[in-house]
């Protein structure tokens, strides 16, 4: 069935009166020749026919994505105003932009790219059939999925990273004068992620930090079925101090070109953020399954069709004598035939044929490469500058001290490493973990951020694409949850939807878990890690001992650099300054920091556990705060004649299943001591892994209660205790 906008275009163009032909080399508007207008019109036609073809493929069961760009083809003007070396983070109505940018780079086949994405072909060049995205490394287009503003914090981070790379002389993929462009819809502009990102950009600019970022709001006046109040975007953003405002009708291509060029030039020259509202219309509804007539009147739909940007450009070509009405229709139908021919080829291409093929970009890092990189240390002189006293010359270190020394070693070894977050620089962190790093490595590499976790992670996402190894800190685990989509929807998906062509290496440090004395409550004691554990490809480190903490931090940094891994490093707050294990003053929890020559032999591979003891009666499986508790329990069990070994998982993802099954088999009985909750906690995965691995011995688990953590001594009623562990161990051992 022919789409209404297709019929409207053809009938309207046929009604245009012909005018005498003009020279295509002549200007049809200031700075715009007829020949150049024809190039842009070709991109608009390509985008339109890609939308029409996607609808037809969907109806035939051969296509799987039909959120189109129809009505937004004026965004070719934004692409024309920028360079292919300007990183672009685009929303899903960016077909015109993508085709025009591809025209600027020889050898590209953008129509084929898009159709291979629509048909989920493995030959699609960016995601390999995993999703239909606008992405292309050669074009500087960073792939995004169906974004609802989630890409804006990353865009801020990329703009920040381009400038920080210049300051620190770090080699990255973008030119020093690059401008970042980030497009989104008017409905998305209301999302907290968008408002936070725009605030972050303005916050940076207010402090004099360069921020070469062009926000492009493609304002079509509606979000799915909900209208944006008329004038809202202008009201919300036109008068924002520190944010330069540009506004243009995207259906008027000469005007859109002129204003887009002005906006891009302003950002490039001033290295400051700007907001371009590109007024558009939305044609053919939200997506292929959307019945627009159910919530919009016929008069509204007809009014939008009259503002069809492709039709408006066609009218300009005819009135300027560049093309006759018949020539316009000829080009339109020629493009239809070209797209149809490519579509017929695209549907014949192979699709991902196995789970292994689908998940290949999420593969864990090569252990050998990571081990080699983790063993690398800075030179003697660089380490001498990084430390007042070399850490291997110190006595036993606490957990916090070990993390601090490991961070300094990473900063000394990798000039692209950055440490940042709330309070990490001047203060050195709430618990002093980053104390002294700013003084040693400078404010350009160790810096405080504004108090917004989405912006903290967005800075990491963006700087990672600029050649850096970001090590952001989330101050408390409970604070992560309002920004978790930056890990789930952005960080973890990039390698997947880019098939490894784009990566965002990072190590996200998070202070977490419970058992703090004298300071706590839900927001400072959080034992929920479920939101992290189900993110595919995410590496989750959870050390308990100081020596493991240092080694595992180096492992995470190495995995990030060697493989582009996204790592979360969970630090048990209650163990930060712990010194004793069994009795007061025994210093049993302190550990020496190994000299660099021993980093290879003390390396902790991703996904490998650590066994304490060799008891043959019972295996206690635990992690984080559960480790010292279980070790004390094991000591008391030995006095009863029960031999228990303690398996410290160390990694919550990937779970060390091989080590778990080996140590379970060694004793035949397993007790899982899990400080997270009964439901959604780590123990569920451990017990499942034992069952899946064929372990048939008795298994029991003790956990914290399904509760938020209250203040003071009330926390003891809901948290896992040593008594819980010991009682269950005695019962299980018989």
Secondary structure as UniProt FT lines:
FT   HELIX           4..15
FT   TURN            24..25
FT   STRAND          27..29
FT   TURN            30..31
FT   STRAND          32..33
FT   HELIX           34..59
FT   TURN            60..61
FT   TURN            70..71
FT   HELIX           73..75
FT   HELIX           76..81
FT   TURN            84..85
FT   STRAND          88..89
FT   TURN            92..93
FT   HELIX           95..103
FT   TURN            106..107
FT   HELIX           110..118
FT   TURN            119..120
FT   TURN            122..123
FT   TURN            125..129
FT   HELIX           137..139
FT   STRAND          141..142
FT   TURN            150..151
FT   HELIX           152..168
FT   TURN            176..177
FT   STRAND          180..185
FT   TURN            186..187
FT   HELIX           188..190
FT   HELIX           192..206
FT   TURN            207..208
FT   STRAND          213..219
FT   STRAND          222..223
FT   TURN            224..225
FT   STRAND          226..227
FT   TURN            230..231
FT   HELIX           232..237
FT   TURN            238..239
FT   TURN            241..242
FT   STRAND          244..249
FT   TURN            250..251
FT   HELIX           253..270
FT   STRAND          274..279
FT   TURN            288..289
FT   HELIX           292..294
FT   HELIX           298..306
FT   HELIX           309..319
FT   TURN            320..321
FT   HELIX           325..346
FT   TURN            347..348
FT   HELIX           355..359
FT   HELIX           360..362
FT   HELIX           367..374
FT   HELIX           380..386
FT   HELIX           391..393
FT   HELIX           399..413
FT   TURN            415..416
FT   STRAND          417..421
FT   TURN            422..423
FT   TURN            430..431
FT   TURN            433..436
FT   HELIX           437..441
FT   TURN            443..445
FT   STRAND          446..448
FT   HELIX           453..464
FT   TURN            465..467
FT   STRAND          469..474
FT   HELIX           477..480
FT   HELIX           481..483
FT   HELIX           486..491
FT   HELIX           492..497
FT   TURN            498..500
FT   STRAND          506..513
FT   TURN            522..524
FT   HELIX           530..533
FT   TURN            536..537
FT   STRAND          539..541
FT   HELIX           546..563
FT   STRAND          566..572
FT   HELIX           573..575
FT   TURN            576..577
FT   TURN            584..585
FT   TURN            588..589
FT   HELIX           596..598
FT   TURN            599..602
FT   TURN            606..607
FT   STRAND          610..612
FT   STRAND          618..622
FT   HELIX           625..639
FT   TURN            640..641
FT   STRAND          644..648
FT   STRAND          651..653
FT   HELIX           657..667
FT   STRAND          669..677
FT   TURN            678..680
FT   HELIX           682..692
FT   TURN            693..694
FT   STRAND          698..704
FT   HELIX           712..717
FT   HELIX           722..733
//
